[in-house]
């Protein structure tokens, strides 16, 4: 049997790598992984549209690379995924720098400084396609390094540092789809804003533990903890450990606060970037503190309204990549069958706790409000709602009507009951319940209603007794201070 060498054609392979499926935010996060692995205290992301010739530049003050190490880092498949890595290493395949970069640019330049010695290399896919498929990168000499526009950024951040690295993307051709340049610029800036939001979430634990600072066009990025763990109303449940092949998986469930227990702006913040609470419920898998995948139950639980406040943090090491099927982009994961069985037992225990947040709220309302406008009825195992004709206001109106008027009024009431827009209400509440608002009286209208109740139903009662009566009415529920103000204001 004879060995035959079949080297891949350089341009064919690298152009194919461009379609591996990175989004911009995951691509830039992949570059940041290298900076964090290099123990950088600061990472600087600079970008500009530059009138249609955009660039994106990521600079760090990590331990940098020698010329030999930098050349190897620019190699396709620079490190085997089978090698044992350091516990804090966020990489895996030795492909991230190249695949992430080529997904959006044709020209990748990396300059690194170590022990005050500067080295630079450059991939240029345009020239590679003209080279008869030879595998080569350009080694930059000192004049080429210092004459590049990027060197001003290099000096800005690293002139007083002994080490650091700058990654520069030029000839960015995957973010400009429209013929109109102004539209392309707008899309570019919107894409970069998505990158910022992504970084806030994915690296939030590094920010919380003060392990790194990341600057976005000179603005410091602040992390967002998806569990809102510092809020007093957040339920932080005990950590549970799973052991697979002597490797530990830490599982910590959280139940986020109901909207009634949190400021609306804060509630909106913890919806996260897309889809709201309904979409973002589920497991949040962290590999070495870096968020890999979130908002999924791995088909162990359905995404439904009553579960939407449940989020479960899972911590794994980089030794478990194969068990979790971590992909090259570090944007997806799927636990092994053994792990899924363990997770299933855990979530079945916490599912009911998450639903209790809504059940307790419903029970409290039912218990405290005695003069409700809508009544919940069950018939033939079906739930429906009807207007309470014994409500003080409705009952008073009915008594004032003659038979013909009463019949018309009852027809109107029945029509309202039969055509409640349940589908629209459910859709709007599920998709964005922080902005979903039921009708509410203005203070002056509520004061008129207060006077009507007192005049028609509670005339001659003491103020304390009036308060006890009205606080049980739906109009005044949870408005103790306002009701006390009305009582004090009235004669």
N, C-alpha and C positions, 0 to 999 in steps of 0.2 A: 504494500500500500504506500503510495507516494503522496507526500504533502504538497499541496498547491496553495500558494499565497494569493488571497483575494482581498486586497485592501479596498475599502470603500472609497468611492470618488468623493473628494473633499467637498466640492461645491454642492453636489447632489445631497450628501448627508446633512450638511449644515443648513441648507435651505429647507430640507425636510424637518429638521429640528425646530425651525421657526414656527411650525404648525403643531407644536406639542400641546397647545391649549392653555397657555398662561393668560390670565387677565393681568392688567397693568399693576393692580395693587398686590397681587401675589408675586409678580416678578420682582418688584422693588423690595417686598418683604424678604424675598430670597437673598437679595444682595445684603440687606441689613443683617440677616442671619450670620453671614460671614464676618461682619463687623463686630457683632456681639461675641462670636466665637473667638475673635482676636482680642477680646478683653478691652474693647473700646469704651472709654468713659463718655465720649461724645460722638454722635453721628450727625452729619450735616447733609440735608437733601436740598440741592439748589436746582432750579429749573427755570426756563424761559422759552416763550414761543419764538422770539427773535425774528419777527416778520416772516414766519413760514419756514425757518430753519431751526427748529427747536432742539434743545439739548436737555438732558437730565443728568445730574452729577451727584454721586453719593461719596462723601468723604468721611473717613473716620480717623481717630487718633489711637488705633490699636497697635499691636506689636509689629505690624508691617511685615514685609517680605524681602529677603535677599534676592539678588538677580536670579539665582537658580530656583528658589522657591516660587518666584513670580512666574518664571517661564513654565514651571510645572503646573501652576494654578491656571494658566491659559491653555493647558492641554485639554483636549476633549476626553473626559473620563479620567480625571487626574487622580482619583482615589477610588479603590474598590469599595462597593457598599458592604462587602463581606468582612472588611477589616473592623477590629474592635476600636471604637472611638472613645475619646475622652468623654467623661460624664456630662460636660457642659457643651459638647459639640452639637451644633444645630444642623449640620450638613449630613449628607448620606452618600450620594451617588458620585460626587466629584463633577457634577454637570451643572449645578445651579447657576453659577456665575455666567456660563456661556449660554445655556438654553434660555434663561430668564432674559438675558440681554438681547440675543438674536431674535427673540419673539417680537421685539419692537424696534430694534435698530440694526443697521447694516455695518455700523462702525463702532467697535468696542475698544476703548483705550483704558488700560490700567497702569497707573503709576504708583509705585510704593517706595517708602522710605524706611530704612532700617539701619540703626547705628549711624544716622546722618548720611547714609549712602543711598542715592536715588536711582531707581531702575524703572524702565517703562517698556511696555509691549502693546501691540495694537493688532486686532483682527479687523480686516476690511473685506467684507463679503463681495463687494464690487470687483476688487482686484483679484480675489481668489477665483472668481468665476472665469477670469481671463488667463488663469495660470496653468491650464491643462490639468486641473484637478490635483495640483501639488499641495501638500499639507505644510503651510508655513504661516508664521506670524511675522510682523515687523518689529524688530528691536529698535527702540528709539534711542538716539544718541542724546547727549546733554543739550545740544542746541535745539533739537526737535522738541525735547521736553520743555525747555524754558521758553520757547517761542510760541507754544500753543496757548490759546486764550484761557484754557483751564488752569494754567500755571498760576494765574492770579488767585484763583480759589485755593489751589494747593498751598500757596504762600500764606494766604489769609488765615488758614486753619492750622497749618503744620510748620510754619517757619520757625516757631519756638519749640517744636517737638522733635524728639529724636526718631520717632517712628510714626507711621500712619499710611493710609492707602486712599487713593482716589479712583473711582470707577466712573468713566464718562461714556454716555450714550450720545452718538451723533448719527446723522442720516436716519432719523426716526421716521419711518415710512408707514407704520401700522396704526397711526392715530389720526391720519388725515384722509378722510373719505369723501368729503364734500368738495365741490368745485370752488365754492366761495371761501376765501381765505379767512374772513372774519368768523364764519361758522366753524371752521377748523380750529381757530384759536379758542373760541368759546368751548368747543368740545374738549380740547386739550386741558384747559383750566378746570373743567368739570371732572375730567378723569383724574386730575391731580388732587382735586378735593376728595374724591372717593379714596384715593391712596391715603390721604391724611386720616380719614375716618377708620380705614382698615388698620393703620398703624396704631391708632389710639386703642383699638380693641385687641389686636393680636399680641402686642408687646406690653400690655398694661401691667403685668406683674413685674416686669423689669423696671418700669417707672415707679411702681409702688415701693419696691425694695431698693430704689435708688441705685440700680446696677448700671444704668445707662441713661443718657439724655439724648433725645433726637430733636433736631431743629429742622423746620420746614420753611425754606426761604427766610431763615433767621428767626422764625417764631418757634418757641419751645412747644412741643407737643405734649399734651397731658393725656394720661390713660383713662379709659373708662372700664370700670369693673362691672361685667355683665350681671353679677349677682347682687349688686347694690348692697354688699355685705355689711357696710357700716350703718345702714339705716336701722333704727330701733325696731321697725315693724317687719324686717326681713327675718324669716325663720331659718337659722343655720343649723342643720341637722348633723348628727355625729358622723365622723369619718368612718368609712368601712373599707377594709383592705381585702383585696383579692390576690392570691398568689398563683401564678402560672409559670411553670418551669423555673421556679425559685425567684422569679421576678415579681416585684410588688406593683399592684395597681391600686392607687388611692382613689376612693369614690366619696365625694361629699355633696349631698343634695342641699339645695336652697329653695325656699319658697318666697318669692318676691312679694312686696306689700301690695295689697289691693289699692285701687285708685283712690278710694275714700280715705286711705291712711297716708297719703303722700301728696306733695305739691304737684300740680299738673305739669309744670315744666320739667320737674324731676322724673315724673312718670313717663313723659314723652322721651326724655333722654335715654331711659333704660329700655325703650322699645328696640333700640339699636338701629342700624342703618336701614334695613329694608324688611318689610313684612310684618313689623310690629310684634307684639307678645305672642300671638298665635303662631307665627312662623318661627320665632326664635326660642320656643320652648324646647327642652330636650337636653341631650348630652353636650358638654363642652370639653373636648379632648385636648389636653396640654401635653406636649412633648418637651421635657426640660423647661417648663414654665412658659413655653411658646405655644399659643393657641393654634391648633391645626385645623380642626373642624368643629362646627357648632350648629345648634338648631336642628338636631336629628335625634330620633329615637331608635335608629338602626332597625326599624320595623318591629320593635318590641312593644311599642305603644302607639296609639293613634294620636295625631295632633288634633286636639279638640279644645273647645272653649274653656272647659272646666280644668284643663291641665296647663293652661297657657302661662301660669305663674311659676311653674316648676322648671328649674334649671339645675343640672347635675354636673359638677366639676369632676373630671377624671384626669389624674396625673399618671403619665407613663414615662419611662426612660427611653433613651435612644437605642437600647438593646432589644426593644420590643417592636421594632419597625415591621418585621415580617409577620408577626402575630396580628398587627393592626393594618397591614397592607398599606402603609404610608406611601403615597405616590411621589414622583419626582418633584412635582410642584408644591408638595406639602399642603395641598388644598383638599385632600380627601383621605378618609380612613374607613376601615371596616374591621371590627373586632372578629377574632376567631370564634368558632362555635363554643369552645369552652368558656371564653370570656363573656359571650352573649348570655349563656345560661346563668352565670353568676350575676350579671347586670339585671337580668329579668327578675330574679328574686328580690333584688334591692328596690327596683322601681315599683314593683307591685305593693311594697310596703309604704312607699311615699306617695303613691298616686292619690290615695284617699286623703292624705294630709293636705295636698294641694287643692283638692275639691272642697275641703272644709272651709277654706277662705270665702268661697261663694255661699256655701250652705249656711254658715254662721251669719253672714250678712242677711240672707233671705229670712232666716229664722228670727233674727233681731227685729227686722222690719215688721214681720207678721205679729210678733209679740207686742211691740210698742205702739203700733198704729191701730186704733180701733175704728176710726171713721174713714176707711179707705174708699177711693172712688172706683178702683177696679178690683174685682174679685176673681180669684183663681179657682176654677172648677175642674173636676175630673169626672168623666163619664165614659164608660166602655173603654177604660184604659187610655183615654185621650184627654189631653189637657187643653182647656180653652179659657178665655177671659170674657167676663161680662161686666157691664157697669152696675154698680151697687145702687139700686133704686131706694135703699134705705138710708143712703147718705143724707145728712141733714139738709144740705142745699137742694139736692135733687128731690128729696121727699117733700120739701116745702114747696118747690115749684109744681110738683104733681098735684098737690092738694089745692093749688090755685087754679087748676085747669078744669074745664068742663069735659064731658065725655068725648066729644069730637076732638078737642085739642089734646086730650090724653092719648087717644088712639094715634094721632099724628106723631105726637112726641115719642110714643113707644116704637113706632115704625122707624123713626129717625135713630133712636137708640140701638135698635136691632141692626140697622144698616151699618152703623159705626162698628158694632161688635163683630159683624160678619166680614168686614173688609179692613181689619187691622193689617197693615203691611209688614207681616212678620218677616218675610224674606229680605226686604230692604233693611229693616231694623237689624236683623241678625248679621247681614253682610257688612253694613256700616260699622256696627259695634265690634265685630270680629276683626275687621281690617284696620281700624284705627279708633279704638274706644277712648283714647285720651282726648280726642277732639270731638267725640260724639257727645252731644248735649241735649238733654230733654228740656222741654219748656220750663221756664221759671219766672215767677212773679218778680216785678221790680218792687223795690221797698215801698214806694208810695201806693202801688196797687195792693200789696199785701196788707198795708195799714188800713185801707178801705175795707178789705175783707175782714180784718180783725174787728173793725167797728160794726160791721154787719152782723157778725157772729154774736158779739156782746149785746147788741140791740135786740136781735131776734130770739136768741136762745139763752143768754146768760145775764139778762138784765137783773140788777139788784144784788148780784153775787159779790163777795169780797175779791180783791185783786188776786190773792193767793189761790183762791178757788178757780178763778177764771184762768189763771196760768196752768193749773193742773188739768183743767178740761181741754184747753186749746193745744197743749203740748202733745196730746194724743191724736190730734187731727193731722192728716197727711200734709196739709198746707204749711203747718208750722213745725213739722218734725225736723229735728236737728237744727233748729233756729232759736235756741234758748235765749241767746243774748238779744236777738232782734225782738222776740216776744216780750222780754222784760223791758225793753226800750219802749215798745208800744204801750204797755201797761202803765209805765211811769209817765208817758207823754199824755195819755188820756186823762180826762177829768174824773 
